[in-house]
Amino acid sequence: RRVHGGWPAPRLHDVKLDDEHVRSCYRQIIEMMRILYHKCKLVHGDLSEYNLLYMKGSVYLIDVSQSVEHDHPIALELLRNDCSNVTNFFVSKGVTTAMTLKDLFTFVTDPNIKDKDVDDYLTKMQENAENRPEQRSAMEEIDEQVFR
């Protein structure tokens, strides 16, 4: 754990944050997931609020040593679980603009999203989420369940 003034950084699970900081953490984490996948060629495999530390507005990823290479036979299954954990945590914290599981998975894995376009892509996804009805249609619910 990162240490500040003799105290370790707390796990994200244990931190009380206002809405703005929760949204900032979400954005940092999903961008980290994409970087880990595309630049490091890794999938964390056990990503959750318990393997993320928070200090001074920044999120730090821990337990990376257990990661698998992105072309490992079960890497995409592990990534789907990582996406599910992240999505569920942030939805439980009130992030109404969190991407769907499938949208997050696509964001992390899509090679056609260039680094220079990530901000625009995420802004568009946030706008889509803001315009998303609170109640998903039956077909959207089925799509999400099938993807799991």
PASEBA-1860 file (N, C-alpha, C; in nm, 3 decimals):
! residues 148
1> RRVHGGWP> 0.083/-0.119/0.000/0.000/0.000/0.000/0.087/0.125/0.000 ~ 0.039/0.227/-0.067/0.109/0.356/-0.064/0.094/0.413/0.077 ~ 0.200/0.475/0.125/0.198/0.528/0.260/0.213/0.680/0.256 ~ 0.132/0.747/0.336/0.139/0.893/0.346/0.142/0.930/0.494 ~ 0.248/0.993/0.536/0.259/1.033/0.676/0.254/0.915/0.772 ~ 0.303/0.800/0.727/0.304/0.683/0.813/0.177/0.600/0.808 ~ 0.076/0.645/0.734/-0.050/0.571/0.725/-0.068/0.518/0.583 ~ -0.107/0.392/0.570/-0.129/0.337/0.436/-0.253/0.399/0.372
9> APRLHDVK> -0.251/0.407/0.242/-0.368/0.454/0.170/-0.482/0.355/0.191 ~ -0.603/0.403/0.214/-0.716/0.312/0.235/-0.764/0.249/0.104 ~ -0.825/0.134/0.118/-0.889/0.071/0.002/-1.007/0.157/-0.039 ~ -1.037/0.159/-0.166/-1.149/0.238/-0.216/-1.279/0.200/-0.145 ~ -1.292/0.074/-0.112/-1.410/0.025/-0.042/-1.434/0.098/0.090 ~ -1.326/0.139/0.156/-1.334/0.196/0.290/-1.340/0.349/0.292 ~ -1.338/0.412/0.176/-1.332/0.558/0.169/-1.473/0.615/0.148 ~ -1.503/0.722/0.219/-1.629/0.795/0.200/-1.599/0.912/0.108
17> LDDEHVRS> -1.663/0.914/-0.008/-1.638/1.018/-0.107/-1.767/1.087/-0.147 ~ -1.756/1.215/-0.183/-1.873/1.283/-0.237/-1.893/1.241/-0.382 ~ -2.006/1.279/-0.439/-2.042/1.235/-0.575/-1.936/1.269/-0.679 ~ -1.881/1.390/-0.670/-1.781/1.434/-0.767/-1.657/1.344/-0.762 ~ -1.611/1.311/-0.641/-1.492/1.227/-0.628/-1.521/1.082/-0.668 ~ -1.641/1.036/-0.643/-1.678/0.901/-0.686/-1.673/0.892/-0.838 ~ -1.730/0.992/-0.906/-1.727/0.993/-1.053/-1.584/1.002/-1.105 ~ -1.500/1.081/-1.039/-1.360/1.092/-1.079/-1.289/0.958/-1.065
25> CYRQIIEM> -1.315/0.887/-0.956/-1.254/0.755/-0.935/-1.298/0.658/-1.044 ~ -1.426/0.661/-1.077/-1.478/0.573/-1.183/-1.401/0.597/-1.312 ~ -1.389/0.723/-1.349/-1.319/0.758/-1.473/-1.173/0.711/-1.468 ~ -1.105/0.735/-1.357/-0.966/0.693/-1.345/-0.953/0.541/-1.362 ~ -1.043/0.468/-1.301/-1.035/0.322/-1.303/-1.062/0.266/-1.441 ~ -1.164/0.316/-1.508/-1.192/0.260/-1.641/-1.080/0.295/-1.739 ~ -1.019/0.411/-1.722/-0.904/0.445/-1.807/-0.785/0.355/-1.774 ~ -0.765/0.324/-1.645/-0.658/0.231/-1.605/-0.679/0.093/-1.666
33> MRILYHKC> -0.804/0.048/-1.665/-0.834/-0.083/-1.721/-0.796/-0.088/-1.869 ~ -0.827/0.018/-1.940/-0.795/0.024/-2.083/-0.644/0.026/-2.105 ~ -0.573/0.106/-2.026/-0.427/0.113/-2.037/-0.365/-0.022/-2.004 ~ -0.413/-0.085/-1.898/-0.361/-0.216/-1.859/-0.378/-0.317/-1.974 ~ -0.493/-0.311/-2.039/-0.522/-0.405/-2.148/-0.440/-0.374/-2.273 ~ -0.439/-0.249/-2.316/-0.376/-0.216/-2.444/-0.225/-0.192/-2.436 ~ -0.180/-0.128/-2.332/-0.037/-0.094/-2.325/0.043/-0.202/-2.252 ~ -0.013/-0.256/-2.145/0.057/-0.359/-2.068/0.024/-0.500/-2.116
41> KLVHGDLS> -0.084/-0.510/-2.195/-0.130/-0.640/-2.247/-0.169/-0.734/-2.132 ~ -0.235/-0.676/-2.029/-0.275/-0.753/-1.911/-0.422/-0.732/-1.878 ~ -0.477/-0.830/-1.809/-0.609/-0.822/-1.747/-0.586/-0.847/-1.598 ~ -0.637/-0.759/-1.515/-0.613/-0.771/-1.370/-0.663/-0.906/-1.318 ~ -0.788/-0.937/-1.344/-0.843/-1.067/-1.307/-0.910/-1.072/-1.171 ~ -0.887/-0.972/-1.086/-0.952/-0.967/-0.956/-0.975/-0.820/-0.917 ~ -1.015/-0.743/-1.014/-1.032/-0.600/-0.991/-1.163/-0.573/-0.918 ~ -1.150/-0.502/-0.809/-1.268/-0.462/-0.730/-1.225/-0.348/-0.640
49> EYNLLYMK> -1.320/-0.295/-0.565/-1.291/-0.185/-0.472/-1.194/-0.227/-0.362 ~ -1.166/-0.356/-0.350/-1.072/-0.406/-0.249/-0.928/-0.405/-0.300 ~ -0.910/-0.397/-0.432/-0.776/-0.395/-0.491/-0.744/-0.259/-0.553 ~ -0.810/-0.158/-0.500/-0.785/-0.021/-0.542/-0.765/0.064/-0.417 ~ -0.659/0.142/-0.417/-0.632/0.231/-0.305/-0.665/0.374/-0.348 ~ -0.700/0.456/-0.249/-0.736/0.595/-0.278/-0.655/0.687/-0.189 ~ -0.590/0.785/-0.252/-0.518/0.885/-0.174/-0.512/1.016/-0.252 ~ -0.552/1.124/-0.185/-0.543/1.258/-0.240/-0.602/1.270/-0.380
57> GSVYLIDV> -0.720/1.213/-0.400/-0.789/1.227/-0.528/-0.746/1.130/-0.635 ~ -0.653/1.043/-0.606/-0.604/0.947/-0.706/-0.630/0.804/-0.661 ~ -0.654/0.720/-0.759/-0.676/0.578/-0.737/-0.551/0.503/-0.780 ~ -0.512/0.404/-0.700/-0.395/0.322/-0.729/-0.437/0.176/-0.735 ~ -0.395/0.109/-0.839/-0.427/-0.031/-0.863/-0.324/-0.118/-0.791 ~ -0.371/-0.217/-0.714/-0.278/-0.308/-0.646/-0.308/-0.452/-0.687 ~ -0.222/-0.541/-0.643/-0.232/-0.685/-0.672/-0.227/-0.713/-0.821 ~ -0.143/-0.639/-0.890/-0.128/-0.658/-1.034/-0.049/-0.785/-1.066
65> SQSVEHDH> 0.026/-0.835/-0.968/0.109/-0.953/-0.992/0.026/-1.076/-1.029 ~ -0.101/-1.076/-0.995/-0.188/-1.190/-1.028/-0.251/-1.176/-1.167 ~ -0.223/-1.067/-1.236/-0.282/-1.043/-1.367/-0.241/-1.151/-1.466 ~ -0.321/-1.162/-1.571/-0.289/-1.255/-1.679/-0.270/-1.175/-1.807 ~ -0.194/-1.231/-1.898/-0.177/-1.164/-2.027/-0.311/-1.160/-2.100 ~ -0.330/-1.058/-2.179/-0.460/-1.036/-2.243/-0.498/-1.146/-2.343 ~ -0.403/-1.227/-2.383/-0.436/-1.336/-2.476/-0.443/-1.472/-2.404 ~ -0.443/-1.471/-2.272/-0.460/-1.593/-2.193/-0.598/-1.651/-2.224
73> PIALELLR> -0.613/-1.784/-2.221/-0.742/-1.845/-2.257/-0.863/-1.795/-2.178 ~ -0.844/-1.754/-2.054/-0.960/-1.705/-1.978/-0.954/-1.554/-1.951 ~ -0.866/-1.484/-2.021/-0.847/-1.339/-1.997/-0.977/-1.261/-2.018 ~ -1.050/-1.291/-2.123/-1.173/-1.215/-2.150/-1.281/-1.243/-2.046 ~ -1.286/-1.366/-1.997/-1.380/-1.399/-1.889/-1.343/-1.322/-1.762 ~ -1.213/-1.318/-1.732/-1.168/-1.242/-1.615/-1.195/-1.093/-1.631 ~ -1.174/-1.043/-1.753/-1.201/-0.902/-1.778/-1.350/-0.871/-1.762 ~ -1.433/-0.960/-1.809/-1.578/-0.941/-1.792/-1.613/-0.934/-1.643
81> NDCSNVTN> -1.549/-1.018/-1.563/-1.571/-1.013/-1.417/-1.519/-0.882/-1.358 ~ -1.403/-0.837/-1.404/-1.350/-0.708/-1.359/-1.449/-0.596/-1.392 ~ -1.499/-0.596/-1.514/-1.596/-0.495/-1.558/-1.722/-0.500/-1.472 ~ -1.767/-0.619/-1.443/-1.886/-0.637/-1.360/-1.864/-0.583/-1.219 ~ -1.749/-0.616/-1.160/-1.718/-0.567/-1.025/-1.714/-0.415/-1.020 ~ -1.647/-0.355/-1.117/-1.634/-0.209/-1.121/-1.771/-0.145/-1.142 ~ -1.846/-0.197/-1.237/-1.979/-0.141/-1.266/-2.070/-0.152/-1.144 ~ -2.074/-0.269/-1.084/-2.162/-0.289/-0.968/-2.125/-0.198/-0.852
89> FFVSKGVT> -1.995/-0.182/-0.826/-1.952/-0.096/-0.717/-1.995/0.048/-0.740 ~ -1.969/0.099/-0.859/-1.998/0.240/-0.884/-2.147/0.266/-0.899 ~ -2.222/0.173/-0.950/-2.368/0.189/-0.952/-2.420/0.193/-0.809 ~ -2.364/0.109/-0.721/-2.407/0.108/-0.581/-2.371/0.239/-0.510 ~ -2.273/0.311/-0.564/-2.232/0.441/-0.508/-2.307/0.557/-0.574 ~ -2.402/0.524/-0.662/-2.486/0.628/-0.721/-2.436/0.686/-0.851 ~ -2.340/0.624/-0.915/-2.291/0.675/-1.043/-2.391/0.632/-1.151 ~ -2.482/0.723/-1.179/-2.589/0.691/-1.276/-2.539/0.692/-1.419
97> TAMTLKDL> -2.421/0.749/-1.441/-2.366/0.753/-1.576/-2.264/0.642/-1.601 ~ -2.260/0.543/-1.512/-2.169/0.429/-1.534/-2.212/0.356/-1.660 ~ -2.114/0.312/-1.735/-2.143/0.236/-1.857/-2.204/0.102/-1.822 ~ -2.278/0.047/-1.915/-2.326/-0.090/-1.897/-2.204/-0.183/-1.899 ~ -2.224/-0.301/-1.851/-2.116/-0.399/-1.850/-2.059/-0.418/-1.990 ~ -2.146/-0.434/-2.087/-2.102/-0.457/-2.225/-2.029/-0.334/-2.280 ~ -2.080/-0.213/-2.251/-2.015/-0.091/-2.299/-1.876/-0.074/-2.238 ~ -1.863/-0.106/-2.110/-1.732/-0.095/-2.044/-1.634/-0.196/-2.104
105> FTFVTDPN> -1.680/-0.318/-2.124/-1.595/-0.422/-2.183/-1.548/-0.376/-2.321 ~ -1.639/-0.321/-2.399/-1.604/-0.272/-2.533/-1.503/-0.159/-2.524 ~ -1.526/-0.064/-2.432/-1.432/0.047/-2.415/-1.292/-0.005/-2.384 ~ -1.282/-0.101/-2.295/-1.152/-0.153/-2.254/-1.082/-0.225/-2.369 ~ -1.156/-0.301/-2.447/-1.094/-0.389/-2.547/-1.086/-0.335/-2.689 ~ -1.167/-0.239/-2.723/-1.177/-0.193/-2.863/-1.047/-0.129/-2.912 ~ -0.979/-0.193/-3.009/-0.854/-0.137/-3.060/-0.877/-0.016/-3.152 ~ -1.000/0.006/-3.194/-1.030/0.117/-3.284/-1.044/0.251/-3.213
113> IKDKDVDD> -1.052/0.249/-3.080/-1.056/0.374/-3.004/-0.910/0.416/-2.982 ~ -0.873/0.522/-3.046/-0.735/0.571/-3.036/-0.718/0.650/-2.906 ~ -0.596/0.651/-2.854/-0.567/0.723/-2.729/-0.616/0.867/-2.734 ~ -0.596/0.932/-2.847/-0.634/1.072/-2.860/-0.786/1.090/-2.859 ~ -0.860/0.982/-2.880/-1.006/0.989/-2.887/-1.076/0.942/-2.759 ~ -1.000/0.899/-2.660/-1.059/0.842/-2.539/-1.149/0.943/-2.468 ~ -1.104/1.067/-2.451/-1.186/1.167/-2.382/-1.319/1.189/-2.454 ~ -1.313/1.204/-2.586/-1.436/1.224/-2.663/-1.528/1.102/-2.653
121> YLTKMQEN> -1.469/0.985/-2.659/-1.547/0.862/-2.650/-1.619/0.855/-2.515 ~ -1.545/0.883/-2.407/-1.605/0.876/-2.274/-1.710/0.985/-2.253 ~ -1.688/1.101/-2.310/-1.789/1.207/-2.301/-1.917/1.163/-2.371 ~ -1.904/1.101/-2.487/-2.021/1.052/-2.560/-2.093/0.942/-2.481 ~ -2.016/0.852/-2.421/-2.076/0.745/-2.343/-2.149/0.801/-2.220 ~ -2.093/0.905/-2.160/-2.157/0.968/-2.045/-2.289/1.034/-2.089 ~ -2.288/1.100/-2.203/-2.410/1.161/-2.256/-2.516/1.054/-2.284 ~ -2.474/0.944/-2.341/-2.567/0.833/-2.367/-2.627/0.782/-2.236
129> AENRPEQR> -2.543/0.769/-2.135/-2.589/0.720/-2.004/-2.686/0.819/-1.939 ~ -2.658/0.948/-1.955/-2.747/1.050/-1.898/-2.884/1.046/-1.963 ~ -2.889/1.008/-2.090/-3.015/1.001/-2.164/-3.081/0.864/-2.158 ~ -3.016/0.772/-2.092/-3.068/0.636/-2.081/-3.186/0.637/-1.983 ~ -3.296/0.573/-2.019/-3.409/0.568/-1.925/-3.368/0.492/-1.798 ~ -3.429/0.531/-1.686/-3.395/0.465/-1.560/-3.426/0.316/-1.566 ~ -3.536/0.283/-1.627/-3.577/0.143/-1.640/-3.531/0.092/-1.777 ~ -3.448/-0.010/-1.777/-3.404/-0.067/-1.904/-3.515/-0.149/-1.967
137> SAMEEIDE> -3.513/-0.152/-2.099/-3.612/-0.233/-2.168/-3.582/-0.381/-2.144 ~ -3.680/-0.464/-2.169/-3.662/-0.608/-2.151/-3.549/-0.659/-2.240 ~ -3.540/-0.607/-2.361/-3.436/-0.651/-2.454/-3.297/-0.608/-2.405 ~ -3.285/-0.487/-2.351/-3.157/-0.442/-2.296/-3.117/-0.527/-2.177 ~ -3.213/-0.562/-2.094/-3.186/-0.646/-1.978/-3.139/-0.785/-2.023 ~ -3.202/-0.840/-2.125/-3.162/-0.970/-2.177/-3.021/-0.963/-2.235 ~ -2.994/-0.857/-2.314/-2.859/-0.840/-2.372/-2.752/-0.837/-2.264 ~ -2.780/-0.763/-2.157/-2.683/-0.750/-2.048/-2.663/-0.887/-1.978
145> QVFR> -2.770/-0.960/-1.956/-2.760/-1.090/-1.891/-2.687/-1.192/-1.980 ~ -2.712/-1.187/-2.109/-2.644/-1.277/-2.202/-2.495/-1.248/-2.203 ~ -2.460/-1.120/-2.195/-2.318/-1.083/-2.198/-2.246/-1.133/-2.074 ~ -2.315/-1.137/-1.960/-2.251/-1.183/-1.837/-2.206/-1.325/-1.853
END
